[in-house]
Amino acid sequence: MTNPILIVNELGVLARRNGSVRKVLDGISLQVGEGEIAGLVGESGSGKSMLGSAIGGLLPRGCEAHAGEILWRGQNLMGAGEAVLSALRGSQIAYVFQEPMTALNPTLRVGRQLVDVIRRHAQPDAAAAKALALGLLADVRIEAPHDVFEAWPHQLSGGMRQRVLIAMAFSCKPALIVADEPTTALDVTVQAQVLSLLLTLARERSTAVLLISHDIGVIRRACETVYVMYAGRIVERGRTAAVLDAPQHPYTRALLDGLPGRFQPKTRLNALPAGGPAASGCAFRSRCASAFDRCGEVPPLADLASAGAAACWLNQPASVEGASA
């Protein structure tokens, strides 16, 4: 990777609730380079959105980053105050969230919300900000930009609202967009259109994207590199084609084995067995058909000879011998 703009090193996040403390992210490390489109994939509850929120200092109440570092162009955001983070959000790190109806303010017209972001970070002149906002609405393939500019969020369809959020994300020419499940709330046809639009604009503007999704098909089509998350940890990473064509972690293989496209019609789909993360050792071992004694220890995310990395004892020769003995 050349010129990483975002480096996350051994990030840990704790959630405190009703006197209890729980690790929601544990030792997370990843990098995103300039103009790179990287993917973060895993089941619901794996910690993907929590990681995306942590990058911009948007952790929910009761959660705190307690270990590691988040380096943005060399600056550690873990020690930054809200004034620094607020200045970065929108101007350098932008977000496209999962549900556009809740991401937009229902009490303000669409144009007002776009102009407010632009005037805060990029263009203080009101007339120039409005002109830029209208141009951005046209850039995201909205046929009647003036009508949408004057509309209230509830007057727009889900796909139109998501296009507005994409326009807002690109409005201040950020270096990175964190797209958190940007197509999940849309129907299938609109999903494809919105994803294509987001990626086209990113490539045209050399904007990096961290695409968070549970949809492996989306990750395969869009991303150059992929990080697979399970129970708050990265369990596999590498070039997308290499990871998805020859997965080295049992969890990644299980996700791929459950895809409907791999089965003939009217045949039973493979599904991961029920159950949550194991209390100790490898979090996936209670659901893993290949688990053996050493899985009682937490495996490191170890580099693979074929490139990439996986957190599984089966990838170490001594462990493979022990498993087959």
N, C-alpha and C positions, 0 to 999 in steps of 0.2 A: 504493500500500500504506500502511495506517495502522499506526503503532506496531510497527515491526519489532523482534522480540525477539532474533533471530539475524541477524548480518550477517557474511558471510565476504568479505574483501577480498583479492584477488590472492594467494590461498593457494598456496604451493608445498610439495611434499613430496618428499623424496629417499629412495630405497631403496639401502642399502649392502649388498653381498654379495660375498664372496670378492675383496675389493679393488676392485670396480667400483662405480660410482655411477650411478644411473639416476633420471631424473625420473618420478615416477608421478602427480603432480598439478602442473599448471603454470598459474598465474595464475587460479585458480578464484575467482569472485565469485558470491554468491547471497544472498538475503534471505528470511526467513520471518517473517510478521507474526503478531500475536496471534490465535489461533484459526484460522489459515490452514492449509489442507491443500495442500502443495506436493509436486510429483513430481520425481524424478530418474530419467531413463531412458537406457538405452544398452545396448550389447552387453556380455556377460561380458568382464571385463578392461578395461573403459573407465575404471575408477577410482571407481565409484559407492560401493562399500563402504568404500574407503579414505577417501573424503571423509566418510562417515558416522562412521567411527571417529575421524577427526581432530577432529571437532567436540567430542567428549567426552574427548579425550586418551587414546584407546584404540588408537593406532597399534601395529601389530605390531613385534616386535623387529627392529631393523635399519632401521626407517623413522623419519624425523624431519621435522617441519615446519620449514622453513628460511626461509620468506619469507611476507609478508603478515600478516594478522591475522584472528582469530576473535573477534568481539565478541558477548558475551552480556549483554544489557541494558546495553550500554555498556562492560562490563569486557572487556579483552583477555585471552582465555584462553591466548594463545600464551606469555605470560610467567608464567602461574600455575603454582604448584607442585602436586604430587600431592595435598596435603591439601585445597587449594581445589577441585580437579577431583573428588576423591572425594566431597566434600560436595555438589557440584552434581549428580553422577550419581545418578539415582534420585529425588532430591528435586525438581529443576528440569528436568533433561534425562534422560529415560528411554529405554530401548532395547527393541525387540522384534526378536530376531535370527532369522535364516533357518532354522536347524535347532534345534527345541526340545529334542531329546534331548541335544545337546551344550551348550545354554544352561543347562539345569537340572543341578544336582549329583546324580549318580546314587546317591550315598551318603547323601543326606538325604531325608527324607519331604517331600512337597510342602508341607504346612502349615508345617513348620519353616522352609523357605526363604522362604515368604511372610512369616511372622512376623518373621524376622531382618531383612528389608528394612524392614518397617514400624517395628520397634523402633529401627532405626538412624536413620531419618529423620523419623518422624512421631509415633509413639506409644510411649513407653517402658514403659508398663504392659503386662505380658504378657497378662493376661486381655482387656484392651481391644484389644490387637493381634490376638489370636486371633478375637475377635468381628468385627473389621474384615476380617480375611482371609476368614472364612466369608461375610461379606456381599459381598465382591468376587467370590468364586467363584460366588455366586448371580447377581451382576450380569453375568457373562460367560456366562450361560445354562447353567451346569452344574447338572444336576438333583439330584444328590446331593452337596452341598458337603462334608458331614462325611466321606463315604467318600473323596472325592478329597483332602481335607485330610490324611487318614491314609495315603494311598497313596504308594508309591514311583514315581518317574518312569517306570520301565520297565513299570509296570502300566497305564499310560494310553496311549490311541491318540495318533497325531500331532496330530490336531485338538484333543484334550483338553489335551495338553501346551501347544499354542500358546495356548489359552484361558487356561491358568495363567499363561503369560508375559505375556499382555495384562493380566490381573488384577494381576500384579506391577508392570507398567509404570505402571498408573493408581493404584497403592496409596498413593503419597505426593503425589497431585495435582500432577504436573509441568506446566510450561507448554509443554513440547515433548516429543514422542515421535519418536525416529528409528526408523522401521520398515524394517529392511533385509531385503528380499525375504521378508516375513512369511508368504507363502502358497506359496512355491516347493516346499517339501518335502511338500505335501499334495495329495490327489487333487482333481479339479476341483470336485466338489460341495462338499467341505469348504472349499476355497479361497474360494468365494463366501460361505459362511457366516461364516468367520473375518474376511474383509475387511469385510463388512457390519457385523459386531459391532464391530470396531476403529473404523470411521468413525462409527458411531452413538454410541459412548461418547465419542469425541473431540468430536463436535458437541454432545452433551448437556453436556459439562464445559468447553466452549470451550477445548479443548486443541489446540495447533498440532501438525501432523504433517508430518514430512519422509518421504515414502513413496518408498523406493528399489526400483526394479523394472526388469526387462528386458521386462515385458509391457505393451505400449502400450494394450491393452484395459483393463487395470487402471488405468493412469494416466488414461485418458480418463474412466472412470466415477467416479474418486475425487477427482481433483485440480483445484484452481482455477487454479494456475499450474504450468508444467512447465519443467524445465531438461534439455536434451539433452546428454549427454556422449559424447565420443569421444576416445580416447587421452589421457586425463588432462586434457582441456580442455572447457569449456562451449562448444558450437558453436551452440546456439540456445536462446532463452528467450522466454517470453511467456505470455499467457493460454492455457490448455490448448486450448480450442476453436479459437482462432485459429491456434495452431501446428500442430495436427493436421489441421485442415481446409485450411489453406493454408501448408504448410511452406516456408520460405525457404532452408533449407540442404540441399544434395544428400544429405547423410547422413540427415537426418530423412525426406526423401522416399523414400530407399531403404528405410529401416525400414518405412515405411507400405506401400510397394509390395510388400513381401514378405509381407504379412499374408494368410493363406489365405482369409479372408472376401472378398477382392477378386477371387477367381478362380472360374470355373465349375468344376464337378466334372470330374476327369480332364484338366485342363489343367495345363501346366507352371508351377510357381511361379517368380516372379522371385527371384533371390538375389544378394546382394552378391558380387562377385568375391573370390576368395581373396587373401590378402596382408595384411601388417601395416601399421602406420603408416609414412608416408614419413619418411626420415631427416631431411629439412629441409623448410621451408616448411609449407604446409597438410598436416596429418597424414593427411587423407583423400584427397589427390590421387592416390595410386597406385591407388585403387579407384573414382575418380570419373570418370564418362563425360563430364563437362563441364569437366575440368581444362584449363587453358591456361597460357601462360608465366608470368603473374604469380603463379600458385599456388606458385611456388618461394619466395615470401615468406609469412611467417605472417600471416594476415588477423586484424585486430582484431575483437572482438565489438562490432559497430557497431549503433547504434539504427536501426530501420527506420521509414519514414514511416508505416506502418500500425500501429505499436506493436510492442513486443517488440524482439528483437535477434538477429542472426545473424553468425557469423564466416565470411563467404564474400565473395571479391572480386566475384562475379557480382552482388551486390546494390548495387555502386557503379557509377553510369552510365559513368564513364570505362573501368572494367574490362569492362563489357558490350560497349562499342564495340570494345575491343581484342580481345575474344574472338571477335567476329563478323567482324573484319577479315581 
